[in-house]
């Protein structure tokens, strides 16, 4: 099993908005090969990914990070 933890510092309100925005997207991308959990801790967005192989881990990380990058870019407009 391969695990990845990512912590992205954001303002608390931005982290809450980003979490609400990306949760449905990440839920739609769940697969049998990986799982992703997103939470907030003291203004940081925490992303936890578990996968059975490196390829699935990379794909899940790319999907999560792309969703977060998009939501952060929208918040900055």
C-alpha positions, -999 to 999 in steps of 0.1 A, spaced: 0 0 0 12 35 -9 2 66 11 6 103 5 -2 132 28 -3 168 16 -9 199 37 -17 231 19 -17 263 40 -47 286 33 -67 311 51 -94 293 71 -124 307 50 -106 298 18 -98 263 31 -135 258 39 -147 270 5 -121 249 -13 -131 218 7 -168 223 -3 -158 229 -39 -135 198 -44 -153 172 -22 -179 163 -49 -153 162 -76 -130 139 -56 -159 117 -45 -168 112 -82 -133 100 -89 -130 74 -62 -118 41 -76 -111 6 -64 -73 13 -68 -72 45 -46 -90 65 -20 -87 102 -11 -98 121 20 -97 159 24 -100 177 57 -93 211 73 -69 216 102 -62 251 115 -66 268 82 -47 241 62 -62 218 37 -51 182 44 -52 157 16 -47 120 24 -43 95 -5 -40 57 -3 -34 35 -33 -25 -1 -41 2 9 -66 24 39 -75 5 46 -107 -28 49 -89 -13 70 -62 1 95 -89 -32 96 -107 -51 103 -75 -26 129 -64 -28 147 -98 -66 147 -97 -67 161 -61 -41 187 -67 -57 199 -100 -90 203 -82 -73 223 -54 -53 245 -78 -85 253 -98 -105 262 -66 -76 283 -53 -74 301 -87 -111 309 -86 -109 322 -51 -81 346 -61 -103 362 -89 
